[in-house]
Amino acid sequence: MANDQQRAALEQLDGLLALADAGTLDAPACGQLLELSALVPGRLRRVVDTLSRQRHAAAVDVLLGLPADTRGIIEALFSALRHGVTRTRPDGAAFPAMMALEFRTSTSRRFPALRERASAAFGRDLERIRVGGKLHYRLALIDDPTREPSLSARVAPLELDIERLHQDLARLRGVRLWLNGWCFDDHSNIRAPARAPLLRGWLEWARERQR
C-alpha cells in the first residue's frame, strides 16, 4: 500500500514538475509540491529548483515550509527577494516591498555599543517604541512611489550599516527581520546566520528599484 501511494505521488509530482517547466504554477499547485515532496524525498531538490523559478508569493510560502537545511532553499529565497517578490495578504492584496529590523533592549554586555552604533548610523530613522515597559527599536524602509526620496536613494547610503546591524544582532534574542511581508524571528525555520543572504537580496533589489 505504501509503495502504491509513493508511486502515485511520484507520478503526480513529476506531472507538476513538467508543468512548471512549461510555465508558472499557481498557488494550489505549489502547495501540492510541498505535500508530495514529503512522500517522494528524492525529488526534493527538483522541487526547490522549480519553486525558485516561480518568483511569486505562493512559491516563497512553500519554500519557507520546507526544512531549513533543505539544499538550495536559501538560494531560492534570495532569488525571490532579489526579484522583488512580496507576500500576499489574507485579503489577496500584496504587501508593499519593505524591510524592517526590530530589536529590544538587552542585558548583553555588547548591547550598549551596538545601540550607540545603530543610533549614530540611522539617527531619527531608528524608531524607539515602548512595549510592555520595555524599549524596542525599529528601522524600517518601505517602498512608497509617492515619497521623496525614492527607496533606492534611501537604501544606498544605509545598506552597509543595515548589514552590519543585522550581523551584530545575530546572537541576541527577540530580533525580527521583516522582508516584503515575511517575518524571520526566533521561531522561524531560517536561523539568524542564514538570513544574511536574504537581506542582501532585498537590498540589491531595492538599490536598483525604479519608480
Secondary structure, DSSP 8 states (H G I E B T S, - for coil): -HHHHHHHHHHHHHHHHHHHHHS---HHHHHHHHHHHHH-GGGHHHHHHHHHHH-SHHHHHHHHHS-TT-TTHHHHHHHHHHTT---B-TTS-B--SEEEEEEE----TTHHHHHHHHHHHHGGGEEEEEETTEEEEEEEEE--TTSSS-HHHHHTTTHHHHHHHHHHHTTSTT-EEEETTEEESTTSSS-HHHHHHHHHHHHHHHHT---
